[in-house]
Amino acid sequence: MTKTAKKGLLVATAIGSVVGTGVTLLYTTKKGKSLRKDASDTVNTLSSGVNSLIGSAEKKLKKVGKEGKKIELSASSVAKKVKKSAAKKKKK
């Protein structure tokens, strides 16, 4: 399974969980206080999971940014060498 497919599955699972929880809460016969506590617990659990995903995404983006910077510096160095070499050949 590709990374994109895994991410899609994860998002679909999260959305399904939210929808399922909402439907369950609407059709349950619990008292208001108990229902509000269950809803609050569910929201806290889901927000914790979302925060974890966001943290993971931030780490990956920072890593990609660092790798991009390394590539940029390397390309810049190569370009300078090529320019110097071309300038030397021009003088000859």
C-alpha positions as a Python dict, from the first residue, in 0.01 Angstrom:
ca = {
    (1, 'M'): (0, 0, 0),
    (2, 'T'): (141, 340, -96),
    (3, 'K'): (188, 623, 150),
    (4, 'T'): (-89, 821, -17),
    (5, 'A'): (-327, 528, 15),
    (6, 'K'): (-235, 486, 382),
    (7, 'K'): (-297, 855, 449),
    (8, 'G'): (-632, 834, 268),
    (9, 'L'): (-728, 531, 474),
    (10, 'L'): (-630, 710, 795),
    (11, 'V'): (-835, 1018, 703),
    (12, 'A'): (-1134, 803, 603),
    (13, 'T'): (-1111, 614, 932),
    (14, 'A'): (-1101, 937, 1132),
    (15, 'I'): (-1400, 1080, 944),
    (16, 'G'): (-1590, 754, 984),
    (17, 'S'): (-1519, 756, 1356),
    (18, 'V'): (-1652, 1109, 1394),
    (19, 'V'): (-1966, 1037, 1192),
    (20, 'G'): (-2027, 708, 1374),
    (21, 'T'): (-1985, 874, 1712),
    (22, 'G'): (-2222, 1153, 1615),
    (23, 'V'): (-2491, 912, 1497),
    (24, 'T'): (-2451, 701, 1809),
    (25, 'L'): (-2483, 1005, 2033),
    (26, 'L'): (-2795, 1119, 1851),
    (27, 'Y'): (-2970, 785, 1892),
    (28, 'T'): (-2863, 698, 2244),
    (29, 'T'): (-3104, 723, 2536),
    (30, 'K'): (-2857, 849, 2795),
    (31, 'K'): (-2925, 1141, 3023),
    (32, 'G'): (-2791, 1482, 2921),
    (33, 'K'): (-2503, 1497, 3165),
    (34, 'S'): (-2378, 1151, 3073),
    (35, 'L'): (-2421, 1222, 2703),
    (36, 'R'): (-2224, 1548, 2731),
    (37, 'K'): (-1943, 1368, 2917),
    (38, 'D'): (-1926, 1097, 2650),
    (39, 'A'): (-1923, 1359, 2375),
    (40, 'S'): (-1650, 1552, 2555),
    (41, 'D'): (-1441, 1237, 2602),
    (42, 'T'): (-1479, 1151, 2234),
    (43, 'V'): (-1380, 1500, 2123),
    (44, 'N'): (-1076, 1492, 2354),
    (45, 'T'): (-969, 1153, 2217),
    (46, 'L'): (-1009, 1265, 1857),
    (47, 'S'): (-832, 1596, 1912),
    (48, 'S'): (-543, 1412, 2074),
    (49, 'G'): (-514, 1190, 1767),
    (50, 'V'): (-533, 1489, 1532),
    (51, 'N'): (-267, 1674, 1733),
    (52, 'S'): (-44, 1368, 1708),
    (53, 'L'): (-91, 1356, 1331),
    (54, 'I'): (-17, 1727, 1302),
    (55, 'G'): (301, 1688, 1509),
    (56, 'S'): (413, 1400, 1290),
    (57, 'A'): (342, 1600, 975),
    (58, 'E'): (536, 1899, 1111),
    (59, 'K'): (840, 1680, 1182),
    (60, 'K'): (828, 1532, 832),
    (61, 'L'): (792, 1874, 671),
    (62, 'K'): (1089, 2008, 867),
    (63, 'K'): (1295, 1709, 756),
    (64, 'V'): (1194, 1762, 394),
    (65, 'G'): (1279, 2132, 427),
    (66, 'K'): (1625, 2050, 561),
    (67, 'E'): (1687, 1802, 280),
    (68, 'G'): (1571, 2061, 27),
    (69, 'K'): (1813, 2315, 172),
    (70, 'K'): (2099, 2065, 145),
    (71, 'I'): (2011, 1999, -218),
    (72, 'E'): (1988, 2371, -288),
    (73, 'L'): (2333, 2433, -135),
    (74, 'S'): (2481, 2143, -327),
    (75, 'A'): (2330, 2265, -656),
    (76, 'S'): (2458, 2615, -585),
    (77, 'S'): (2808, 2481, -526),
    (78, 'V'): (2799, 2280, -849),
    (79, 'A'): (2674, 2585, -1041),
    (80, 'K'): (2964, 2795, -909),
    (81, 'K'): (3216, 2529, -1012),
    (82, 'V'): (3064, 2508, -1360),
    (83, 'K'): (3077, 2886, -1397),
    (84, 'K'): (3444, 2894, -1289),
    (85, 'S'): (3528, 2613, -1528),
    (86, 'A'): (3347, 2786, -1814),
    (87, 'A'): (3523, 3113, -1737),
    (88, 'K'): (3864, 2938, -1743),
    (89, 'K'): (3785, 2775, -2079),
    (90, 'K'): (3672, 3110, -2219),
    (91, 'K'): (4003, 3271, -2124),
    (92, 'K'): (4200, 3003, -2309),
}
